[in-house]
Structure formats: structure tokens, C-alpha cells
């Protein structure tokens, strides 16, 4: 029987956020690298959490064309949107704890985040221009379209990681910044900075967390309590559908842009932060800590995230969601299942191999060699020569 309190610890020197570049081994004995040194182990809990979160992201996006006809679906939509991205962002922050300005990590930030942003921020508008028959759709690297805002946010958050590790009270400072952003419509849409700033506290929280914090929420008592909490959250969401603007859950607008008094911005930032943390803790409590059939897919969640949007938008452009049968309960369930299955396929190894050129491009040609790395290489080459002289 699995005991959550005995879950294995994640790698303590994690290099950046969980991404397709992370080591692929799951709960195995330490795998030797080419040089004979043991490699890092992946913790199944985090891969499971990332996979389940990305499934919720895809399912939530599939509900968008359908939810206006169903108060129940709109309520479920709000409940899911309250925690699925916060959960993913907290994990991203947790695995960014060791990020610094070391050249190799900056290179990975560019090739694993900045370059995919440029490619997909170009591909999505082109897709809308031709598949959506909208020749007026512009390509702008300053205005993230649909899914790509997360890559901009990830880039900014990771670059500022050394600052958050330096200040004394990082989370209160991040919350203060988010609250100020919520009353500043002048920020505009460039680089989706509202989302970058309003989701910032979740990333900073992840930076400050330790492995034992995740074990605390995975206790049996928390798992049991999470059931009525989730039920209450869905009920409250259903009740709030006609009373609350769903735009608050997107964190992309200031209070004034949502037609609310300015003072509601900071209040909603704090209220939603508390609700999101509560539901995220409940979500984590139900994430399996052992290896499952979908654990390996957790290494490919960025692929699933960036690619599933083409399926959702393609179906929308083609009018698939206009079919009356899909606006009934069985149709909504079918769409949810199809979205979950599609994003699962997009996280698999064959798809990752096919699209690695866009997600993990080999760009060594674009960077100067690090002087320290060159020196280490020379030392390794000189070491056998020195030993041969001693033997002689």
C-alpha cells in the first residue's frame, strides 16, 4: 500500500522548471551518466501532478465554446480555473529554486522558453489567419496570443528568481505587486504583463516551498477533507455564475477593465489567491505519489500545452462546437474525454520527438562557449596525460 508520508523526495538541486529537458528516468536506481556519475532521479509525484494539471488545462479550454449554454459547466469551469494554472505555476517555481545566471542555465532559458515562444507566437496567428479565415490577424511578439502568455511569464519569472531568493519577504512582496497590477489598467496588453504580475505570487510561493510542504498536503486526512472542499467549491462556483465575472480567474485585466471599482482589484487578488491555494492543496492531496501509466507523460507537458491549442482552435474554426449534441450533458462529457485523450497523446514520446525542433532546438551554434566549461574540458583531457606520466 502506498503511504503518502513516505513519498520519495524530489531532486534537491533541480535545474529550473519541470520541462521536456528534465531527466527521463522515473523512480529507478540512480542512472549513470556518460562520465559514470549518478544522474538525477525524477519524482513521480511531480510528473503525475503536471500531467493531471495539463489535462485540466486542455479540458477547460474545450469547455470554453460550450459553457455559455450551461450554468453547471460554467460553474465547473470556474472551479477548475481557480487552481489548475496555480498548481502548474507552483511546481514551476519549486523546480526553479536553483536557477541563477549561470551561462548554461541562461542558454536553456533561451532555447527552452524564448525560442518556443517566438515560434508559437508566430504559428498561432498564422493558424488563425488561414484556418480561421482571418487575413487581418497580425503577428506580434509583444501581444501573446491564446496559450503563449505562459512562456512570457515563465521567462520573466525565472529571470527574476535571484531577486526573490535575495529579498527577506518574497511572497508578501509578490502579492503587493499583484495587487498593484490589479488596479493599473495602464499596464496594457504588451507581453501580457497583467497575467505575469497577477500570477507571480504562485511562482514565488513555489520558490519558497520545500519538499515537506508537499508531503503535508498529501496526508490521508487532507485527502479526505478535500472531497467536501471540492464539492463546496463547485457549489459556490455554480452560485456565483450569474453574480461574478469569469474574467477574474484569467488574471489578465485590471479591476477597472472588468467594470468593477478599483478597490475590488486587491481584494480579489487576495481572495482568489487564498481560494486557489486551498483548491491546489486539495488537488495535490489526490495526486498519486507512485509511478502510474501516465507518469512518463509528465515530462512532456509543455508539448501538450502548446500543441493542444491548435486542436481546440481548429475545431472552433471548423464549427465543430456548434453541433447541438455537444451542448447537452453527454456531448459535454464526450468533448471533455476527447480533450483529455488528445492532450495525453500530445505528451507522448513520438510527438515529442517530432516537435523537438521547436520545443528543444539544438542551438549550440548560436552561443559562445563558456570559458569555465572550456577550462574544465582541458583539465579532463590533461588528466589522463598526467596519470600516464606518473605510471611511467
PEPE-V147719 format. One record per helix or strand of 2 or more residues. SS is the DSSP state (@ for helix, = for strand). FROM is the first residue (numbers start at 0). TO is the last residue. If there is no record, write none. Layout:
SS_FROM_TO + SS_FROM_TO
This chain:
@_3_5 + @_43_62 + @_66_68 + @_70_80 + @_83_93 + @_102_129 + @_148_158 + @_160_165 + @_169_180 + @_184_186 + @_189_197 + @_199_207 + @_210_215 + @_219_239 + @_245_249 + @_255_257 + @_262_285 + @_294_316 + @_319_321 + @_323_326 + @_328_345 + @_348_358 + @_363_365 + @_370_390
